[in-house]
Amino acid sequence: MIDFATAKKIAHMLATVGEPSRLRILYRLAHGPHHVGQLADLLGIPMVNMSHHLGVMRQCGIVEDEKEGRRVIYRLRSDITTSGNNPDFLALLSIGHYQLLIRKEQSKPAEKPRTRRKVGPAKKATKRRTTD
């Protein structure tokens, strides 16, 4: 059984990674370190929003940063991350008593191309004349 303070810290970390954009950031960082601009471009998120998400994740203890010239490089913290030695996953995050497995992207089976049904030309709506 875990004490309340530990459970609260773990719940905060899980809530932090539970946001969809942050899950996408985790997936990219599982591939390796990136700077803010790279992540923003890869995910299609404005840089100011990316900086906010990374700041929240840093304060929570999930990522760490390192200044490299004018850029700040972010990576998953090594003390809570195990690299993917398994061909099916990229990384394993240990968040207290819980683990988050980051799987490699599964290749999707090729979809059949959709066939469009032919639609004839649109007919003009005409009013019928009624005679009294």
N, C-alpha and C positions, 0 to 999 in steps of 0.2 A: 504494500500500500504506500502511496506517495503522500507527502504532507501537502497542506493547502498552498503554501508559498511556491513549492515546486510545480504543483498542478497549475497554478495561476500563470507562472512563467511559461510553461509549455503551451498552455491555451493561447497565450498572447502570440507566441511564435507560430502556432498553427493558424491562428486568425490572420497573421501577417501574410503567410504564404497562401492562404485561402482566397486571396483576391485574384481574379483571372489574369490581369496583366502581370502580376508578380509571379504567377505560375509559369507564364511564358518566358519571363526574364530568367527564372531558375533553370528552365530547359536550355536556354542559350548559354548561361554560365556553366552548366554541366559540360558543355563542349569545350570550355576553356575561358580564360579571362578576356574581357572586352572593356573598351572605354564607353562612356556614356553615349557619344555620337554613334558608334557602331550599333549599340543596342537599340537606340532610337530609330536608326535606319532599318535595321533588321525587323523590328516589330511594328514599324509604322506609327510610333508614338511620338508626340512632340517632346523635344529634348527637356523642356522644363518639367513635364510630367514624369519622364524617365528619371530625372535627377531626384524628384520627390520619392518615387517608388524605391529607388536604390538607397536613399537616405533612411527611409522607414526600415528597410531590410538590414541596413548597417546598424542602426540603433537597436534593433531586435537581436543582433548577433548572428545573422545568417550569412551575410557577406562581409568582406573586408575590402578596403580600398588602399591603393598605393599611388602616390603622385609620380608621374613619369613625364617630366617636362611640363607642358601646359595641360596635359591630359591626366585624368584620374582613371586608373584601371581598377575594375571591380572583378572579384573572384569569390567563389564559395569558400567559406572558412574551412581551412584544412582540418581543424580539430573536430568538426562535426560532419565532414564529408569523406566518404570512401569512394575512390575512383572506380569506374566500371571495369572490372577485370572480366566480367561475364559478357559475352557477346550480345546479350539481350538488354542490358541496361547501361546507362551512361554514368550514373552516380547514385549513391545512397546517402541520404541526409539523416543523421541521428539527432532527433529533437527530443531530448529527455529520454523517456521510456518508449518513445515511438520512433518509427523510421519511415521516411518517405523515399520510395524508390522512383527514380527518374529513368523511365524506359526509353530506349531508342525508338525513333519513329518507325512504325510498322509500315511496310510497303503495302499499298492498297491494291487489290486485284483490279485489273483493267476493266473499266466499265464499257458496256456496249454503247456505241453512239446512239443517241436518240434520233429516231426518224420523225420528221415533222409531217403531219398530215397536210395535204394540200387543202387550202381554203380558197374558194372561189372569190371573185371580186365582190366587194361589198355592194349591196344593192341600196339604192337611194330609197329612203322612206318616202312614200307618196301618200297623199291624203286622198281618200276616196270621196268622190262627190256623191252626195246623197240628194236625191230629188224628192221633193215633197209633192 
